[in-house]
Amino acid sequence: MKILINFLIKYLFVSLLFFYSVVAFSQKDKVEKLDVLILDGKVIDGSGNPWMRQDIGVVDDKIVFMGNADNLKREAKLIINAEGLYVTPGFIDMHSHADLNDPQGKKMLPQIYQGVTSVIVGVDGFGKNDVLEQYETAQDGVEKASKTGVNVGTYVGFNQARISVMGMSDEPANDTELAKVSQYLEKGVQQGAFGVSTGLFYRPASYASTKEVIESLSFLKKYKAIYDTHDRDLGAALNGVGYDASVAEAIKIGDAIDAKIIFSHFTPQGKHNAGRAQAGVDLINKARADGIQVFAAQHPYTATQSSLLAYTIPNWALAGGLPSLFERLKDDNIRQRLQSEHKQMLDIRGGPEKLFFVDNNQKLNGKTLAEVSKDLNLSSLDAVLHIAKEQKDAAVMNLELYDMNNIRLLATQEWMMTSSDGGSHASPGRRAHPRTFGAFAKKIRQFVVDESLISLPFLIRGMTALPASFLGLKKRGRLAPGYYADIAIFDLDRVKDRATYEDPQRYADGFVHVLVNGKLALHHGEIENTGLGKILLRHQSLVSEMPITQQVKGKILNAFGGESILQNIESLTSTLLLSANNKPSRSKVQYLNFSDESVAEYSHEKNMTYFATQDQLEIYQDGKFVEIDSSAYTDVNNKSRLLNGLWLNFLYFLRNPLMEVQGPFDIPAHRNESWWKLSVGEKKTPLIGIDTSSGRIKKVLFEDGVYVEEFDYKKLDSGIIWPHQFNIVNKGKVQLNGQYSALDINAEPKFEVIPSWFPTF
């Protein structure tokens, strides 16, 4: 027995040795296939660590390998020799005016040429709330590149919200207006905006008090989102609160709404603030010591760019817009006051010689306000008013408004990021701010190479990992396996901004290769591809766990019986039973004809029948028909109709071959569901929360917070799985219980009276 045991042990040992030899041999022979292999680069991973010589392997849009490629056999479709070059994460522009609607602007050439692979737009308070529509996700969902040259994220704007609700009014917002502003903003955040931007220096946000801003943005607490601000007074506002108080106000707002704070293009303005950046640094450091998350971004130029009217006309004069301004000017006393304050504003900014036009109007472009005034033979105020009448406003730079020593001090702060505050396309023959073409290259050249003010790893961290962490971007901003392959490869000795104030539209030098999501956007210094960007959403981590829109569309259709069954439905009748607090049931019969979108509803409670098409609405009561205003009926009763005819309305969308799916949305109170909208043309459903495995609709959320919650589905003879029982919930409390007591497909309506114009079989 002992001999047998020893034999078995030896046999097992030899067998295992042979097995591991085979595995090791096969592993040694195994060739890993890569899309891109970057060899021998000086890798700065974004964390702040010094460079390390490493190879990087990329498959599809992700980094899959970092180390020494000689250790394993690897094949790659593309090999990049990065010997002598720095390899870093792609840069993130934290404050961009990139134009997504312009075919050239979407290419993002100025960004790609200086290593920028992501931009954040919707800044200064002017981001719109239809985030997903702007990103064109209705067809292909958040996975769609949207044909942008780099990745794009956005804020939703407080200024834009106030305009949509109150126009250019300088009145304080009342409770109703506050609610509407907040609702506008929350829509954008639900759709993936990273937070809310304010431009409190700009109208009409400049009319809003600190209290109004806090109340409008208080909803951000549940999202843990971002408060981005062009604060009220960087130092050059007429009769402003001043730089110190403005910084303190922004910190107060962000703290009150429990949001991460970022100051846009954070540098004090005006000669009176030269050398005063330390005051802002002290305020931010104190806030951070108190546990408030405060950050900032900057560009390295001493000139600003903005609106002529913002720089030369006081806010009170522009309340209500330009028509109100010109009406006020009929009063000589007001005109005298305006003349005096206009002069004060110019003095703060260095005089009309320091306001330099960078406008599309070639008659203005490249001239100072002093030169334009002389050409027009008008005073500077009258020249501004003349331009306002001709074209409403104009783009101007304010030369030498920032102090370079302030910029240097701020660049050394650990919480400082980088932005361009620039656009995204060239405009041949037009003067412009050079920051669009050179902000990132200039900061590297000036502060790292020429002045040795900060180290390259420190600066790269502020351009990559820090903003990615601040935004909450998953798997971006660092070079590491599993991260997106947004990569900049450059020759530090050659990195230089070529754009100047005199010749502002020249691309940066020194960037050799740039990868956006694993593909080459820049190759050997030449543009290779301009459609590689992806959409960045605040709830990206939730999005990555959800199906994309085409999958959602298929899941929902299948949950209701499949497209073939849905398409064969011509009409439908149902009886809806509702009860509240054990009171007698209330019922409503509804009939929907899909061929021409006509609806009839009969309310037993009111003994009233509604008949409606797109163009006509009648009520039958007391033995007669009464035609009423269709738009008024929709406005007054829309919520009631949606609640009572909820699933019939959704059926209209589900069976329509033009149906699109938009989403996903982020609803913090309902994150157990995946949230989407259905649309057919201009028609859209409320938000629907679906079960991602079955595709069944579990909740429907309305703008006022009321939602319908399904808890039972019933299979009909037609094969459709139909919601049978549901609750209508308001502020967490069930208001009504409901169920469908009858549901007939392709059945004639059972109303006692039907008008002649209402279609029947």
SEPA-215209 format. One record per residue (C-alpha): z, x, y. Coordinates in steps of 0.2 Angstrom, whole numbers, plus 5000, padded with zeros to 4 digits. Example, Ala and Ser with C-alpha at 12.3 -4.5 7.8 and 13.67 -1.06 7.14 Angstrom:
<recs>
503950624978;503650684995;
</recs>
This chain:
<recs>
500050005000;500550145012;498850235008;497950065012;498850045028;498450225034;496650195030;496550035040;497450115055;496150255054;494750135052;495350025067;495550185078;493750245073;493050075076;493850055093;493350235098;491550195093;491650025103;492250105119;490950245117;489650115116;490350015131;490550175142;488750235137;488050065142;489050065158;488350235162;486650175159;486850015168;485850015184;486449905199;485049835209;485349825227;484349745241;484849885254;485750045251;486350145266;486750325262;487750465270;488350365286;489850395296;490650235293;491850155305;492449995296;493049905312;494949915308;495250055320;495250195307;494250355310;492550365302;492350415284;490750465276;490250325264;488750235256;488550045258;487649935246;487049765251;486449615240;485849455248;486949435264;488449525258;489149705256;489449735237;489849915237;490650055248;490950225242;489850365234;488250295227;488050455216;489450395205;488350255197;486550235195;485950115209;484250055213;483849975230;482349885237;482649975254;483550145256;484150185274;484650375277;486050365289;486450545289;487150595306;487250415311;488750295314;488850145303;489850005310;490049815309;488849715320;489549685337;490249515343;489849455361;491349345366;490549265381;488649245381;487449135390;486149155376;484849015377;484648925361;483348805368;482148935374;480949005360;481049175367;482949165371;483349115353;482649285347;484049375355;483149535357;484249615371;485749585359;484849655343;484349815353;486149855356;486949805340;487549635343;487449525328;488549375334;488749285350;489849145357;489149025369;489748855377;490748965390;491348935408;491748755403;489948695401;489748685382;489148515376;490048425362;488548385350;488848545342;487948505325;486448435334;486248585344;486248685329;484948575321;485948555305;485348375301;483948445289;484748585280;486648585285;487648735291;486748855279;485248835290;484848995301;484248885315;482949025318;484149125330;484049315330;485949325328;487449225322;487949095335;489649005338;490148895353;491548815363;491548645370;491748635389;493048545399;491848545414;490548465404;491748335398;492348295415;490648275422;490148155407;491648045412;491948065430;490348145437;490748265451;492248175458;493648265466;494948135461;496248165449;495848085432;496747925427;497447885410;495847805404;494847955410;496048085403;495847995386;493947995387;493848175392;494948225378;493948115366;492348205372;493148375369;493848335352;492148275345;491548455349;493048535340;492848425325;491048475323;491448665323;491748725341;492948865341;493948785355;493848725373;493148835387;493648795405;492848855421;494248815433;493348915447;491848795445;491648615450;492148485444;493548575434;494148655450;494748485456;495848465440;497648505441;498548615428;499348455422;497748365420;497048515410;498548525398;498448335395;496648335392;496748485379;498348435371;497448375355;497048565352;498748585344;498248505328;496748615327;497548785331;496048815341;495548925356;495748905375;494449005383;494549015402;493549075417;495149055426;495448975443;495449125454;495049305449;495349345467;493849285477;494149105478;494249035496;496148985499;496349015481;497949035471;497649215469;497449335454;499249335448;499549155449;497849115441;498249225426;499949145425;499148965425;497949005411;499449075400;500448915404;499048805399;498748895383;500548905378;500748715382;499348665370;499848795357;498148885358;497549065357;497049115374;495549225380;495149265397;493249275401;492549435410;494349475414;494449585430;495149555447;493949525461;493749585478;494249745488;496049675491;496249685472;495649855469;496849945458;497849785454;497249755436;499049815430;499749655437;498649555425;499049675411;500949655414;500749465413;499849465397;500949595389;502449495394;501649335387;501249425370;503049485369;503649305371;502549265356;501049185365;499349245359;498349305374;496749415373;495349445385;493549505386;492649615398;490949695403;490849865411;489849815427;490549795445;489349655449;489649475445;488249335443;488449155446;487949015457;487449025476;488448865480;489948925470;489949085481;489549015498;490048825499;491948765497;492348645484;492848505495;491148505503;490248485487;491348345480;490248205473;488748325473;487348375485;487048205492;488848185497;488748365505;487248315516;488048155521;489648245527;488548365537;488148225549;489848245556;489848395568;491748425565;491448445546;489948555549;491048665560;492348675547;491048715534;490348855545;492048935547;492448925528;490748985523;490949145533;492649175525;491949155508;490549285513;491849405520;492849395503;491249445494;490749585505;489549495516;487849415514;487149585510;488149585494;487449425487;485849475478;484649345471;484149355453;483349185452;481749115444;481049075462;480049235466;480249205484;482049235483;482149355468;482649535472;483249495490;484949485497;485549325506;485449425522;483649465519;483249285514;484149215530;483149335541;481449285532;481849095535;482549135553;484149035549;485949075548;486649115531;487448945530;485848855534;484848965522;486048915508;485848725513;483948755514;483948825496;485048685490;483848555497;482348645489;483048685472;484848625471;485548795468;485048975464;485749125453;486449265463;487349425459;488849475469;488749665470;490249775470;491449635467;492449725453;493349885455;492850015441;494650085440;495249905436;493849895422;494350065415;496250015414;495849855405;494649935393;496150035386;497149875381;497349835363;496949655366;495349685375;493649635368;491849645375;490649525381;488949525390;489149375401;487249385400;485749285394;484649325379;482849345385;481749455396;480949375411;479549505416;479449535435;481149455439;482649555444;484249505434;485949575430;485849725418;487249665408;486149555397;485249715391;486549845392;488449785391;488849855374;487850015375;488550045393;490350025387;490050145372;489150275383;490250275398;492050255391;491750345374;490450475377;490450515395;492250485400;493150505384;494250365390;494450285373;494050335355;492450255347;493550175332;494650095345;493150025355;492249975339;493749875333;493749775350;491949735347;492049685329;493649655319;494749595334;493549465339;493149405321;495049395318;495349305335;493949175331;494549155313;492949215305;493049245287;492149395280;491449455296;491949595308;492349725295;491349835283;492149795266;491449735249;491349545250;491049545269;489349485277;488249625280;488149625299;487949805302;487449915317;486850095314;486650205329;486450385335;487950405347;487150555356;485750445360;486650275364;486350235382;486050075393;484350095401;484449935411;484949965429;485149845445;483449915451;482649895433;483749775424;482649725409;482549875399;483249875381;484649995376;484250165367;485150245352;485250095340;484150145325;484449995312;485349835314;485649715299;486049525302;486649445286;486049585275;484249585282;483449705294;483349645312;483049815319;482149955309;481950135316;482250065333;480949925332;481149735330;480849685312;481449505311;482149385324;482649235313;484149295303;485649215312;486849095304;487848955312;489649005315;490948855314;492748855317;493148775300;491948895291;493148925277;493248735274;491348725275;491048865262;492048755250;490948605253;489248555247;487748575260;486948425268;485648395255;486848395241;487948275250;486548155253;486148165234;487948135229;488147985240;486547905235;487047935216;488747865219;487947695225;486747685210;485347805215;483847805227;482747695215;484047555214;484447565233;482647555238;482347395228;483647295238;482847175250;484347075256;486147065252;487546935255;489346955254;491046875257;492346985265;494146935263;495447005275;497346975275;498747035286;500647025284;500446905270;499646775282;498246665275;496646755271;495246765284;493446775277;491746805284;490046785275;488746915280;486946925276;485847075279;483947075278;483347255276;481547225279;481747185297;483547225301;484147055304;485947005301;486946845300;488846825300;489846665297;491646665302;492646535294;494146565305;493046525321;491846415313;490546515321;488946585315;488146745323;486246775321;485546945326;483947045326;483647205336;483047105351;483946935350;485646865347;486246685345;487846605342;487846435333;489446335337;489846145340;488146095333;487046205345;486346375347;486746485362;485846645365;486946785372;486646955379;486447075364;487047225373;488647135379;488947075361;488847255355;489947325368;491347195366;491247175347;490547335340;492147385331;492447215324;490647205317;490847385310;492447345301;491847175295;490147225289;490547405285;489747435269;488247325272;487947435287;488047595277;486947515264;485647505278;485747695280;485847735262;484247645257;483247715272;482047855267;482347935285;484147955282;484848115287;486648185284;487548285297;489148385295;490348445289;491648395302;493448455303;494748315303;496448395302;497348235297;496148195283;495648365275;495748295258;494048225261;492448305266;491848225283;490048185287;488948065297;487347975292;485947945304;484247855305;483447905321;484547875335;485747765324;487247845317;488747795307;490547825311;491247975302;491347955283;492548055272;491848075254;492448135238;491448295235;491448285217;490848095215;490048075232;491047905234;491547865252;493447865253;493747845271;492847795287;493547855304;493247775321;493347865337;494947775342;495847845326;495747675316;495047715299;494547615283;495247685267;494547645250;495647635235;494547535222;492747535217;491847405207;490247415196;489047275200;487747205188;486447295198;487147465194;487847495211;489547565212;490347465226;491947475236;492947335231;494647345240;495147435256;496447445269;496147455288;497347585295;497947605313;499147745318;499647775300;500047585297;499047465286;498447325298;497347235286;497047225267;495247185262;494147155248;492347085244;492546925235;490746905232;489247015233;487446955229;485947075230;484246995234;485046825237;484646695250;486046665263;487146525261;487346465279;487346285283;486246315298;484946445300;483846465316;482046455315;481746635320;482946705306;481946765291;482046685274;481246715258;
</recs>
